[in-house]
Amino acid sequence: MKIGALIIGDEILSGKRQDRHFNHLQSVLAQRGLELSWTIIVGDDPEQLQRFLAFSMASKDLVFSFGGIGATPDDRTRESVAKVAEVSLTAHPEAIAEIVAQFGDSAYPNRILMSELPEGSRIIPNTINRVPGFSYDDHHFMPGFPEMSWPMIEWVLNTYYPNLRDMAPSDEQIIYVINGRESEIIEAMRQVVQQYPELRLSSLPHLGDKPHIELSLRGGDTELIEQAMSILKTAIKEADFKWSNQLDNH
């Protein structure tokens, strides 16, 4: 199962607010041996929001979504999910109970609007003010406020995915190609990608006073990593470059 993140809000794209969810979600997932496959930041425009939700909801990915589930006119996530799923927005009894329990009569007429969820949704408890997030299939929609959404991440993982662990590559080998050029070893990289599809290759060139290429291979089989890395090391030697396990060695 791949894991994605949707970060929603014009305020993120405009720079009025800095996103904090991406780094936190990465950290939470890493503690479980998981990692993100993709992240999308999108504004509140309904057409664009629905376009990216259509992409996301067509997958079988586990998706965490942050923002846009409030009661103001610019909060369009609930409505957009319903349109993409082709279901109606309906008043969710559990959401109503939570909101009324927190706010009493002042829940009406506005706060109670946040109980209108896509039909078939399940609520996500909110430990701060009891206005719930919601889950639709493997998509989990949370407020943009970290103090509310971050406990929700933990609750979703513990409740629905307690055994989802250790799916990220467990082993990694890194070498540094000193004063190398990617163009000279790109054929070897292609060979590795084709011959070892279960491994993840990364080539990161660095400029500056000490130009180098950081080459890494990640996967779950140390022996395969060694075999693939030997192909790269041979190509580096044939190109008359030097490599090192430690960047400071050159």
N, C-alpha and C positions, 0 to 999 in steps of 0.2 A: 504493500500500500504506500503510495506516494503521499507526501504531505505538502500542502500549499498554504499561503496566507494572502488574504485580501485586506488591504488597509485603505479605508474609505474616508474621504473628506476633502473638500476644497481647501481647508485650512492647512492641510499637509502640503498640497501642491503649491500653494501660494507662499509657503514659508512662514505663515503666521504661527504655526505650531510645528515642532520637530517631532517626528515619529519616534516612539520609544518601544513599540510593540515588536518590531523585527528582531532587535538584539535580545529582548527578553525571551521571546518565543524560541529563538535559537538556543539559548541557554537551558531552558526547560526541557527541550527535546534532547539536547546533548546529554543531560543527566540520565536519560532513558536509553541512550544509544541510538537516537533517532536524529534526523536532520531534514531541513526543508529542501524540497525539490524546486519550488518556485515561489515567487512573491510578486504581487501586482499592487501598485498604488493607483487608485482611481478616484476622481472627484465625485461630486454629488449629481452630476448631470445624469438624468434618468436613462437616456439612450445609451450612453457609454457604460453606465453601471450595469444595465441589463445585458449589454453585449459581453462584458467580461464575466458576469454571472452565468450566462449561457455557456460560455467556454468552460467555466469551472464546474458547473453542475452537470455537464455532460460527461464528466470524468467520474471515476470511482475513487478519486482522491479524498483523503481526510483534509478538510479545509477549515482554518480558523479565520474568521472575518471580524474586523474591528471597526466600529463606527457606523453612524447613520441609522440607529434604531430608536432614536428619541421621538418626541411628539411634535417637534417644530416642522414647518413646511419643507425645510431643507433636508430632513431625515427621510430618505427614500428607500432605504435598504429593504424594509419589510415588504413594501409594495412591489419593489422590483423582483424580489425572490418569488412572490406570489405570481407575478406575470410570467416570469421565466418558467416556473413549475406548472403554469396553467391551472392554478387553484385559486380559490377566493381567500380574501382576508376575513378571518372570523374572530370573534371575541373568544379568547381562550379562558376557560373557567379557572384554571390554576393561576394564570397570570392576573386575572381580575382579583382573585382572593389575595394574592400577594400585595398587589398595589393598594387595595382597599385596607388591608391590614396595616399597611405602613402609613397611609395618608388619610384614611377615613373619608369624610365628606369632601375634603379638599382634593380627592382623587378625580372628582368631576368638575368640569367637563373635559379637561385637557389631559391630565396624567393617564387617565383610563384608556386613552387612545393607544397607549403602548401595550395594551393587552390584545390588540388586534394583530394576529399572527397568521402566516400562511397556513391554510388548513392542513392538518397532519403534523404540525410542529410539536416539539416537546420543549418545555421550558428549562432554562439553565438558572439555578438559584443565584441571586445577587446578595452577597453578605453585607453590602453597604447600605442600600436603601430599598431592597426587596423588589425593585423593578427588574424582572428577569430578562436574560437573554433568551435565545431560542435555538434549537437544533432542527434542521430539516435534512433528513437522511444523514450523510456524513459531513454536512456543512454545519458549522457552529458559529452563530452570530452573536457578537458581544458589543457592549458599549465602547466608545472611544476612550473612556477614562481608565487609565491603567489600574487604579486602585479597585475598580470594579471588575475589569476584564481579566486581570491576571489570576485571581483566585478561580475564576470560571475556567481558565485553561486547565488548571490542575484538576478541577472537578470533572470536566469532560474526559480527560485522560484516565482518571481513576475510575470513573463510572462506566464508560463505554469501551475503553481500550486498555484494560489493566495488563494484558499480556502483550501489548504492542511494544516491544523492546528490542534493542540490539539489532537494528536493521541497517544502520550506517556502517560503512566499511570500517573494519576493526584494525587494519594494518596499513601503514604508510611508509614509503621510503622516498627520501628526498636527496637529490644531488644538485650541485651548483656547477654550471658550465661557465668557465671563466673566459670572458671576452669572446664568447661564442655568438654565432648567428643562427637563428632558428631555421633560416632557409637551407642551411647546410645539413641539417639533421631531420628535416621535416618528413622525408621518406621513411626514415626509421620510426618516427612517431606514427605515421599512417600504418606501418606494418604492425606495430604494437596494438593499435586500436582495432585493427581487423583480426589479428591473431588472438587477442585476449579481450574479448568484448565484456567480460565480467569485471575487468579492471577499469579504473578511472584515471585517465592521464590528464595532467595539468602542466602547461608550459607558461611560465610567467617571466618575461624579460624585464630586466631592471637596467635603467640608464644611470648616469651620474659618474662619480669619480671611480667607482668600481663596477663597471658594466658586467652583468652576468645573466644567465638564464637559470631560473629555479625550476627544475623538472621534478615532478612528483608522480608517484603511482600509488593508488589506494585500492584496497580490496580486502577480501576475507581470507585469502590464501597466500601465505608468505612465500611459498615456493614459486607460485606463479608470478608474484611480484619480482622475485629475484630473476626468473627467466626473462621476463619482459625488460627489466632494467639492464640486463646484459646486452640486449639488442641495442638499447640506447647508448650504452657505454662504448660498444664497438663502433657505432656510427660517429660518436664524439671523437674517438681516437683516430678514425680514418679521416676525419675532417681536420685533424691536427689541432684540436682544441684540448684543453685540460679540464678535468672535473674534480670536484672535491665534495666530501661529505659535510665539511664545515666551511661556511662562507668566509670566515676569518683566516683561512689557511692560504689565501692568495695575496 
